[in-house]
Amino acid sequence: ADRCGTCHLAMTGAREIEGEPPFEGHPALPHAVEEYGCTFCHSGQGRATDAVDAHGEEGSWPHPILAAERTEAGCGTCHSGLALPLPEEVEDAPDLVESYGCLDCHDGDHASPLDGIALRGIPEQWIERHRGLAPASDDSEQLSAADPDEVLTLTRWLRTKTGAERLARGKMVFQQLGCMGCHRRGAIGGDVGPELSFIGDRDVRSLAEEGSSGPATMPQWLEAHLLDPQALAKDSRMPPVDVEELEQESDLDDLVTYLMSLRNEKIPARLVPPDRAREEYGLGRSFPTSGRGMFVTFCSACHGSWGGGAELEALGLVTPMIGTRGVLSMVTPRYFQATIHRGRRGRFMPAWGPEDGGLSEDEINAVVSYLFEQSSKIKPYASVRGPGDRKRGRQSYAKRCGHCHEPKGDQVRFGRDLLRRGALDAFTEEGLYLAIMNGWVEEGMPSFAFLRRQEIRDLMAFLDPGARRDAGRKSQSDGLHSYIGQSAWRGRCAECHGDQGEGGSGPMLNTVPYLAWADDGYLATRIRRHRSPKAKATIGTPSDEDLHAIIDYVRTWDGMAAPPVARVADEAAVERGRALYGPRCAECHGEDGYGKTGPGLANTDFLALVTRPFLAMTILEGRKGTPMRAWHMEKKNPVGVREAFDLADYLLSLGDLGAEPGAETTTSASGGTR
């Protein structure tokens, strides 16, 4: 039994006197205080005989009493398992509550207050009970006019009305930051960081013994650790919480309150609340179960809030983008499902299957479906656009872009020199922003969606395509020069790329994305430097006049080349290719072409962009820098020219089956399709 009533007399039956601490009563609770005692919620040493020991002050007790601003952590001892939405899912709720006048009725006089309704239970068809009711006031709208999305937002908001608003907010921030991607809570979560199931029970003195030092209380230690993990634990690989990215000033404080609520207090079975029972016995989930909700909760800390990748300096790595259109056009849902289920050996990607991270197959499938459905959901440029600092932008350009785009002498290492006049003529501000966010798969450029908002603004201010645009850009070449270019193209380039750039043994060039991306300097560099010995032998070294004429001819294209003729030779060739595929290709690309350790090939987007000769040449010569080997050089199961074309015919036939759900035509930064 607690002895707290020795000082707090009103708790033992004395008459309450407001403003007199010994005689102040306890705020109203949905359960009887005497059944639970005091320290169960407030911590401290209930059997102590003096105030210092009872409150656990001066290090006299490993679990000192919670400060007044942390008392809601005590509520989480029982109720931390409540399922709550993401902050982004309820950001419109305050405006809806006001416009529909919800609190005008739910004021305690006309209808019951909404505080605590998440514990009491939200009626499944609550909206139906409001149909036909008059507006709450002359200034509010009729709730029956709410559309389904508004009803969903209001329902999610009602789930946050736990009676402990700061605790609920703290858990929502915990989910939004993706903490469970690295930390387990109960049977769910990652294994990169320590388990957090009972972090609120930790004795701050034990942390000092483990090599950490600093604040004297556990809440203080947690806050300091969140802001600068390596300062308190030098071997920590945890990235710091960026306070500027938090939505509310109290979010960090509320997050600490939630973490302090994760304690291992034993409760008599008769007192266990329904929400805790559902979690403990596996009857419900304590995290958002939508695809988006689970992606943010478990994946976003590493892969970014929209799947665009992230830079984790503490881990010394930049995580891959997995949610952009370019990436998703090259893989299949089945490949992602297997990767999430099994993890990636030797990497920080944990296994999330039922026996490991604790997610069910249906939950993993929901995350994958979300990725494919939302692959284009980069934040609109209008939501990011704002003033930037050109000096900081120059530094960012050198750090992020210089490795590929900074000139080395008179050449650039990869890509093109973006600072040269005319280099960004094809881009609007929004188009350049989307190229930075999505990356450019055709050119090997990764996504930079992990950049913070202000760094994006600084980078855009430095590049500023509008200011760099060359007002004196030359007009379309005259007919004679275009004719010279066409002749030079046919003599030097058409053998591989087709008469109109439609592709052959070389890739298709007459597409909107390529023509928007490849400026004149880039084309000149590629023609001069070549990509293969065959191209060097065919093209030779064109004169400056021929070079400029070829570029001018390319500029007459509209980016809408017709696809090559007859994609598939005949059924016999397809069957021969099918027989060849199994022993040679299935090990990496999967028995059905949907991908395994290598990319999926049964993808309509991919197959729409490649040609029969291109596939055959890739099979024969391989892809340098990748595990794809040159099959005509293999000692076991080598592939000849005819067999390569049979395999190409079989692969092209897979496009007739249609891509798996989620594989859809994608749009480039310049407005074309990939």
C-alpha positions in Angstrom: 0.0 0.0 0.0 1.2 3.5 -0.8 1.7 5.9 2.1 1.2 9.0 -0.1 -2.0 9.8 1.8 0.0 10.7 4.9 0.8 14.0 3.2 -1.9 14.2 0.6 -4.7 14.1 3.1 -7.6 14.6 0.6 -6.7 11.3 -0.9 -7.6 9.6 2.3 -11.0 11.2 2.9 -10.2 14.7 4.2 -12.3 17.6 3.0 -10.8 19.0 -0.2 -9.6 22.6 -0.1 -8.6 24.1 -3.4 -5.2 25.8 -3.4 -3.9 23.9 -0.3 -1.7 21.1 -1.6 -2.2 18.7 1.3 -6.0 19.0 0.8 -6.3 19.2 -3.0 -8.3 16.4 -4.5 -7.3 14.3 -7.5 -8.6 15.2 -11.0 -11.5 13.1 -12.1 -10.5 9.8 -13.6 -12.4 7.0 -15.4 -11.3 4.5 -12.7 -11.0 4.5 -8.9 -7.7 5.9 -7.6 -7.8 3.7 -4.5 -7.8 0.5 -6.7 -4.5 1.4 -8.4 -2.7 3.4 -5.7 -0.4 6.4 -6.5 3.0 5.1 -7.6 1.5 2.9 -10.3 0.9 6.1 -12.3 3.1 8.7 -10.7 6.2 6.6 -9.8 8.1 7.4 -6.7 8.5 5.1 -3.6 5.1 4.6 -2.1 6.2 3.0 1.1 8.8 5.7 2.0 8.3 7.6 5.2 9.6 11.0 4.2 9.0 13.2 1.2 12.5 13.0 -0.2 12.5 9.3 -0.3 8.9 9.1 -1.4 9.5 11.4 -4.4 12.8 9.6 -5.2 14.7 12.8 -5.1 18.5 13.1 -4.9 19.0 9.7 -6.4 17.3 7.9 -3.5 15.1 5.8 -5.7 15.6 4.5 -9.3 12.2 5.6 -10.4 11.6 9.1 -9.0 8.1 10.7 -9.1 7.1 12.1 -12.5 7.2 15.9 -12.8 3.8 17.5 -13.2 4.3 18.0 -16.9 5.0 14.2 -17.3 2.0 12.9 -15.3 0.3 11.6 -18.5 3.2 9.1 -18.9 1.5 7.3 -16.0 -1.7 6.9 -18.2 0.5 5.3 -20.8 1.4 2.5 -18.3 -1.9 1.0 -19.2 -2.9 2.8 -22.4 0.3 3.2 -24.5 -1.1 0.4 -26.8 -3.9 2.6 -28.1 -3.9 2.6 -31.9 -3.4 6.2 -33.0 -3.2 7.9 -36.5 -0.2 9.7 -37.9 -0.1 13.5 -37.3 -0.4 14.1 -41.0 -3.7 12.1 -41.0 -5.4 14.5 -38.6 -3.8 17.9 -39.6 -7.1 19.0 -41.2 -9.2 17.9 -38.2 -9.2 21.1 -36.2 -10.7 23.1 -39.1 -13.3 20.4 -39.7 -14.2 20.3 -36.0 -14.7 24.1 -36.1 -16.6 24.2 -39.4 -19.1 21.5 -38.3 -19.4 23.0 -34.8 -18.6 19.6 -33.0 -17.6 21.2 -29.7 -20.7 23.5 -29.7 -22.8 20.4 -28.9 -20.2 18.2 -27.1 -19.7 20.7 -24.3 -21.0 18.6 -21.5 -24.4 20.2 -21.4 -26.0 19.3 -24.8 -23.9 16.2 -25.4 -21.0 14.4 -23.6 -17.6 15.9 -24.0 -15.3 14.2 -26.5 -12.3 14.0 -24.2 -11.7 10.3 -23.4 -14.0 9.0 -26.1 -11.1 6.9 -27.5 -11.2 4.9 -24.2 -14.9 4.8 -23.9 -15.3 3.5 -27.4 -16.2 5.3 -30.7 -19.4 4.0 -32.1 -18.7 2.3 -35.5 -21.5 4.2 -37.3 -21.2 7.5 -35.4 -21.7 9.5 -38.5 -25.1 7.9 -39.1 -26.3 9.1 -35.7 -25.7 12.7 -36.9 -27.5 12.4 -40.1 -30.5 14.8 -40.1 -29.4 16.7 -37.0 -29.6 20.5 -37.3 -26.3 22.4 -37.5 -24.8 23.0 -34.1 -24.9 26.8 -34.5 -25.8 29.4 -37.1 -22.1 29.6 -38.0 -21.5 25.8 -38.6 -22.3 23.5 -41.4 -24.5 20.4 -41.2 -22.4 17.3 -40.5 -24.4 15.2 -42.8 -22.7 17.1 -45.7 -19.3 15.8 -44.8 -17.7 13.7 -47.5 -16.1 10.3 -46.8 -12.5 11.7 -46.5 -13.7 14.2 -44.0 -15.5 11.5 -42.0 -12.3 9.4 -42.0 -10.3 12.4 -40.8 -12.7 13.1 -38.0 -12.8 9.4 -37.0 -9.0 9.4 -36.7 -9.1 12.6 -34.7 -11.6 11.0 -32.3 -9.0 8.2 -31.7 -6.6 10.8 -30.4 -9.1 12.0 -27.7 -7.7 9.7 -25.0 -8.0 12.2 -22.1 -4.2 12.4 -22.2 -3.6 14.6 -25.2 0.2 15.0 -24.7 0.7 11.2 -24.3 -1.3 10.7 -27.5 0.6 13.3 -29.4 3.9 11.8 -28.2 3.0 8.4 -29.6 1.9 10.0 -32.9 5.3 11.7 -33.2 7.0 8.4 -32.3 5.2 6.8 -35.2 5.9 9.8 -37.6 9.6 9.7 -36.9 9.7 6.0 -37.8 11.4 4.9 -34.5 10.1 1.4 -34.7 12.1 0.9 -37.9 15.1 0.4 -35.6 13.6 -0.3 -32.2 11.3 -3.1 -31.0 8.3 -2.4 -28.8 7.0 -5.8 -27.7 7.0 -8.3 -30.5 7.1 -5.6 -33.3 9.9 -3.5 -34.7 13.4 -3.5 -36.0 16.6 -4.8 -34.5 19.2 -2.1 -35.3 18.7 -0.3 -32.0 17.9 -1.4 -28.4 14.4 -2.5 -27.5 12.2 0.3 -26.1 9.4 -1.9 -24.5 10.3 -0.7 -21.0 12.5 2.3 -21.6 10.5 4.3 -19.0 11.6 1.9 -16.3 15.3 2.5 -16.9 17.4 3.9 -14.1 19.4 6.8 -15.4 22.3 5.7 -13.1 22.5 2.4 -15.1 23.0 4.4 -18.3 25.9 6.2 -16.8 27.4 2.8 -15.9 27.1 1.8 -19.6 29.4 4.7 -20.6 26.8 7.4 -20.8 26.8 10.5 -18.6 24.9 13.7 -18.3 21.4 14.6 -17.0 20.3 13.4 -13.6 16.7 12.2 -14.5 15.5 9.8 -17.1 13.3 12.3 -18.9 16.2 14.7 -19.1 18.5 12.0 -20.4 15.9 10.9 -23.1 15.5 14.5 -24.3 19.3 15.1 -24.5 19.8 11.7 -26.2 17.1 12.4 -28.8 18.8 15.7 -29.7 22.4 14.5 -29.7 22.7 10.7 -29.3 26.5 10.5 -29.7 27.1 13.1 -26.9 25.6 10.7 -24.3 26.5 7.4 -26.0 29.6 7.8 -28.2 29.0 4.4 -30.0 25.3 5.2 -30.8 24.4 5.0 -34.5 21.1 6.8 -34.0 20.5 10.0 -36.0 19.4 13.0 -34.0 15.9 14.3 -34.1 15.7 17.5 -36.2 13.6 19.8 -34.1 13.0 22.1 -37.1 11.2 19.2 -38.8 8.7 18.7 -35.9 5.3 20.2 -36.5 4.6 21.6 -33.0 6.9 23.2 -30.4 5.8 20.6 -27.8 6.5 17.6 -30.0 9.9 16.7 -28.5 8.6 17.1 -25.0 5.5 15.0 -25.8 7.7 12.3 -27.4 9.7 12.1 -24.1 6.4 11.7 -22.2 5.4 8.8 -24.4 8.8 7.1 -24.0 8.5 7.5 -20.2 5.1 5.7 -20.4 6.7 2.5 -21.7 7.0 0.7 -18.3 6.6 -2.9 -17.1 4.0 -2.4 -14.4 2.0 -5.5 -13.5 -1.8 -5.0 -13.4 -4.3 -7.4 -11.8 -6.3 -9.1 -14.5 -9.6 -7.5 -13.3 -8.1 -4.0 -13.8 -6.5 -4.5 -17.3 -8.2 -2.0 -19.7 -9.5 -3.4 -23.0 -6.9 -1.6 -25.2 -4.0 -3.1 -23.2 -5.7 -6.5 -23.3 -6.1 -6.4 -27.1 -2.4 -5.6 -27.5 -1.1 -8.1 -25.0 -3.1 -11.0 -26.4 -2.5 -10.2 -30.0 -6.1 -9.1 -30.7 -5.3 -5.8 -32.2 -2.4 -3.6 -33.4 -1.1 -0.5 -31.6 0.1 1.2 -34.8 -1.6 2.5 -37.9 -2.5 -0.5 -40.2 -2.9 1.3 -43.5 -0.1 0.9 -46.0 0.9 4.5 -45.6 0.7 4.3 -41.8 3.0 1.2 -41.6 5.4 2.6 -44.2 5.9 5.7 -42.1 6.0 3.8 -38.8 8.5 1.1 -39.9 10.3 2.3 -43.0 10.5 6.1 -43.2 13.4 6.6 -40.8 15.6 4.9 -43.3 13.9 5.4 -46.7 12.4 8.9 -46.2 8.8 9.9 -45.5 7.9 9.3 -49.2 10.4 6.5 -50.1 12.9 8.9 -51.6 15.8 7.7 -49.5 17.6 9.4 -46.7 21.1 10.4 -45.6 22.0 8.8 -42.3 25.4 10.4 -41.3 25.5 8.4 -38.0 25.4 5.1 -40.0 27.7 6.5 -42.8 25.2 5.7 -45.6 22.6 7.0 -47.9 19.7 4.7 -48.0 18.2 3.7 -51.3 15.1 5.3 -52.8 12.3 2.8 -53.0 9.2 4.9 -53.7 10.0 6.8 -56.9 8.6 6.0 -60.2 11.9 5.2 -61.9 12.8 2.6 -59.3 9.3 1.0 -59.2 9.3 0.7 -63.0 12.3 -1.7 -62.7 11.1 -4.0 -59.9 7.9 -5.9 -59.1 5.7 -6.1 -56.0 6.8 -9.7 -55.5 10.4 -8.6 -55.3 9.6 -6.0 -52.7 7.5 -8.4 -50.7 10.3 -10.9 -50.5 12.9 -8.3 -49.6 10.7 -6.9 -46.7 9.9 -10.4 -45.5 13.5 -11.7 -45.5 15.5 -8.5 -45.1 18.9 -8.0 -46.8 21.9 -9.9 -45.3 24.9 -7.8 -44.5 22.9 -4.6 -44.6 20.9 -2.6 -42.1 17.6 -3.8 -43.7 16.1 -6.1 -41.1 13.6 -9.0 -41.8 10.0 -7.9 -41.2 8.2 -11.3 -41.5 6.1 -12.7 -38.7 9.0 -14.5 -37.1 11.3 -11.5 -37.2 10.0 -7.9 -37.3 6.5 -9.2 -36.5 4.5 -8.0 -39.5 2.0 -10.4 -41.1 2.0 -11.2 -44.8 -1.1 -9.0 -45.3 0.6 -6.1 -43.6 3.7 -6.4 -45.8 1.5 -6.6 -48.9 -0.3 -3.4 -47.8 3.1 -1.6 -47.5 4.1 -2.8 -51.0 0.8 -1.8 -52.5 1.1 1.7 -50.9 4.5 2.1 -52.5 3.3 1.4 -56.0 0.1 3.4 -55.6 1.9 6.4 -54.2 5.1 6.3 -56.2 4.5 9.7 -57.7 3.7 11.4 -54.4 6.7 13.7 -54.1 5.7 16.9 -52.2 4.4 19.4 -54.7 6.9 22.1 -55.6 4.5 24.8 -54.3 4.7 23.3 -50.8 8.5 23.5 -50.8 9.2 26.7 -52.8 10.6 29.6 -50.8 13.5 31.9 -50.4 16.9 30.2 -50.6 20.5 31.3 -50.0 22.7 31.1 -53.1 25.9 30.8 -51.1 24.7 27.8 -49.1 23.2 26.5 -52.4 26.7 26.6 -54.0 28.1 24.6 -51.1 25.2 22.1 -51.3 25.9 21.8 -55.1 29.5 21.0 -54.5 28.6 18.4 -51.9 25.7 16.7 -53.5 26.2 17.2 -57.2 29.9 18.0 -57.8 31.1 14.4 -57.9 29.2 13.9 -61.2 28.6 17.4 -62.6 31.6 19.5 -61.6 34.0 19.9 -64.6 37.4 18.1 -64.3 39.5 20.1 -66.7 37.4 20.3 -69.9 35.3 17.2 -69.1 32.7 16.3 -66.5 33.0 12.9 -64.9 29.4 11.9 -65.4 26.3 13.6 -66.7 26.9 17.1 -67.8 28.0 20.5 -66.5 24.8 22.1 -65.2 26.5 25.5 -64.7 27.2 25.9 -68.4 25.0 28.4 -70.3 22.0 26.6 -71.7 22.4 23.4 -69.7 19.1 23.9 -67.9 17.1 25.5 -70.8 14.8 22.5 -71.0 13.7 22.8 -67.4 11.2 24.9 -65.6 11.8 25.4 -61.9 9.3 22.7 -61.1 10.8 20.4 -63.6 14.2 20.8 -62.1 12.8 20.2 -58.6 11.1 17.0 -59.8 14.4 15.8 -61.4 16.2 16.3 -58.1 13.4 14.6 -56.1 12.8 11.6 -58.4 16.3 11.2 -59.8 16.9 10.2 -63.4 17.1 6.5 -63.8 18.1 6.6 -67.5 21.2 8.5 -66.6 22.0 6.7 -63.3 21.1 9.8 -61.2 19.8 8.9 -57.8 16.9 10.6 -56.0 17.8 13.4 -53.6 14.4 13.4 -52.0 16.1 13.0 -48.6 17.2 16.6 -48.7 15.7 19.0 -46.1 13.3 21.6 -47.3 15.7 24.6 -46.7 18.6 22.8 -48.5 16.3 22.2 -51.5 15.4 25.9 -51.5 19.1 26.9 -51.3 20.0 24.5 -54.2 17.2 25.8 -56.4 18.2 29.4 -55.7 21.8 28.6 -56.8 20.8 26.7 -60.0 17.8 29.0 -60.8 17.0 27.6 -64.3 15.0 30.7 -65.2 18.0 33.1 -64.6 20.4 30.8 -66.4 18.2 30.4 -69.5 20.0 31.6 -72.6 17.7 34.2 -74.1 19.8 34.1 -77.3 19.3 30.4 -77.8 19.5 29.7 -81.5 16.4 29.0 -83.5 15.7 25.8 -85.4 18.3 25.1 -88.0 17.5 25.7 -91.7 16.5 23.0 -94.1 20.0 22.5 -95.6 21.8 22.2 -92.3 19.1 19.7 -91.2 19.5 17.7 -94.4 23.3 17.5 -93.7 22.6 16.4 -90.2 20.2 13.7 -91.3 22.8 12.3 -93.8 25.5 12.3 -91.1 23.2 10.6 -88.7 22.3 7.8 -91.1 26.0 7.3 -91.9 27.2 7.2 -88.4 24.4 6.6 -85.9 21.3 4.9 -87.5 22.8 1.4 -87.6 22.4 1.2 -83.8 19.8 3.9 -82.9 17.5 3.7 -85.9 16.7 6.3 -88.6 14.5 8.3 -86.3 16.2 7.4 -83.0 13.6 4.6 -82.4 16.3 2.3 -81.2 17.9 -1.0 -82.4 21.0 -2.6 -80.9 21.4 0.7 -79.2 18.8 2.4 -76.9 15.9 4.5 -78.1 16.8 8.2 -78.1 13.7 9.8 -79.6 11.7 10.1 -76.4 10.5 13.2 -74.6 12.5 12.5 -71.3 15.8 12.0 -73.2 15.4 15.0 -75.5 14.5 17.2 -72.5 17.4 16.0 -70.5 20.2 15.8 -73.1 21.4 19.3 -73.9 23.7 20.1 -76.9 26.8 19.8 -74.8 25.8 16.4 -73.4 25.1 15.1 -76.9 28.4 16.4 -78.2 30.2 14.7 -75.3 28.5 11.4 -75.9 29.1 11.4 -79.6 32.8 12.2 -79.2 33.5 9.8 -76.2 31.3 6.9 -77.4 29.8 4.2 -75.2 31.3 1.1 -76.8 34.1 0.0 -79.2 31.5 -0.7 -81.9 30.2 2.9 -81.6 33.7 4.2 -81.9 34.4 2.1 -85.0 31.1 3.2 -86.6 31.1 6.9 -85.7 34.7 7.6 -85.9 35.6 11.2 -85.2 33.1 13.5 -86.8 34.1 16.9 -87.9 32.8 19.9 -85.9 30.4 20.7 -88.8 29.0 17.1 -88.9 28.8 17.0 -85.1 26.7 20.2 -84.9 24.6 19.1 -87.9 23.8 15.7 -86.2 22.7 17.6 -83.0 20.6 19.9 -85.1 19.0 17.0 -86.8 18.2 15.3 -83.4 16.6 18.6 -82.3 14.0 18.2 -85.1 12.6 15.1 -83.4 9.4 15.4 -81.4 10.2 12.7 -78.9 7.4 10.5 -80.1 9.2 7.9 -82.3 7.0 5.0 -83.3 8.1 1.7 -81.6 10.1 -0.7 -83.8 8.3 -3.3 -85.9 7.1 -6.7 -84.9 8.0 -7.2 -81.2 7.8 -11.0 -81.4 9.0 -13.1 -84.3 6.8 -16.2 -83.9 5.4 -18.7 -81.3 8.2 -21.1 -82.0 10.9 -18.5 -81.2 9.0 -17.7 -77.9 9.0 -21.4 -76.9 12.6 -21.8 -77.7 13.4 -18.7 -75.6 11.2 -20.1 -72.8 13.3 -23.2 -72.7 16.5 -21.2 -72.7 15.3 -18.8 -69.9 15.0 -21.3 -67.1 18.6 -22.6 -66.7 20.2 -19.3 -67.6 18.1 -16.4 -66.3 15.7 -17.7 -63.7 18.3 -17.8 -60.9 18.5 -14.0 -60.9 15.3 -12.8 -62.6 12.9 -15.3 -61.2 11.1 -18.3 -62.8 8.3 -16.0 -64.1 10.4 -12.9 -64.8 9.2 -11.0 -61.8 12.6 -10.6 -60.3 14.7 -12.3 -57.6 18.2 -11.1 -56.9 18.1 -9.3 -60.2 15.4 -6.9 -61.5 12.1 -8.0 -62.8 11.9 -8.2 -66.6 8.1 -9.0 -66.9 7.3 -5.3 -66.7 5.3 -3.6 -69.4 7.0 -0.2 -68.8 10.4 -1.7 -69.2 9.5 -3.9 -72.2 7.8 -0.9 -73.9 11.2 1.0 -74.0 13.5 -1.8 -75.2 14.0 -3.3 -78.6 14.6 -6.9 -79.7 18.2 -6.2 -80.8 18.9 -4.3 -77.6 17.8 -7.2 -75.4 19.8 -9.7 -77.6 22.9 -7.5 -77.4 22.6 -7.2 -73.6 22.3 -11.0 -73.2 25.3 -11.6 -75.4 27.6 -8.8 -74.1 26.3 -8.4 -70.5 26.2 -5.2 -68.5 29.5 -3.9 -67.2 29.5 -3.0 -63.5 26.5 -5.3 -62.8 26.2 -9.1 -62.1 24.8 -9.5 -65.6 27.5 -11.4 -67.4 28.2 -11.8 -71.2 26.5 -15.1 -72.0 28.3 -15.7 -75.3 31.5 -16.0 -73.2 30.1 -18.5 -70.7 31.6 -22.0 -70.6 28.4 -23.5 -69.2 25.2 -23.0 -71.2 26.7 -20.3 -73.6 24.3 -18.3 -75.7 24.7 -17.8 -79.4 23.2 -15.0 -81.5 20.1 -16.9 -82.6 19.5 -18.1 -79.0 19.9 -14.5 -77.8 17.2 -13.4 -80.2 15.0 -16.3 -79.1 15.4 -15.2 -75.4 14.6 -11.6 -76.5 11.4 -12.8 -78.2 10.4 -14.7 -75.0 11.0 -11.7 -72.8 9.0 -9.4 -75.1 6.1 -11.9 -74.9 6.0 -11.3 -71.2 4.8 -7.8 -71.8 1.6 -9.2 -73.3 0.8 -10.7 -69.9 0.6 -7.2 -68.3 2.6 -6.0 -65.4 1.8 -6.9 -61.8 -0.4 -4.4 -59.9 1.4 -1.1 -59.4 3.5 -1.1 -62.5 2.2 1.9 -64.4 3.5 4.4 -67.0 5.5 7.1 -65.3 6.0 10.7 -65.9 9.4 12.4 -66.1 10.3 15.8 -64.7 9.9 17.4 -68.1 6.4 15.9 -68.6 7.2 13.0 -70.8 6.8 9.3 -70.1 9.2 6.6 -69.1 
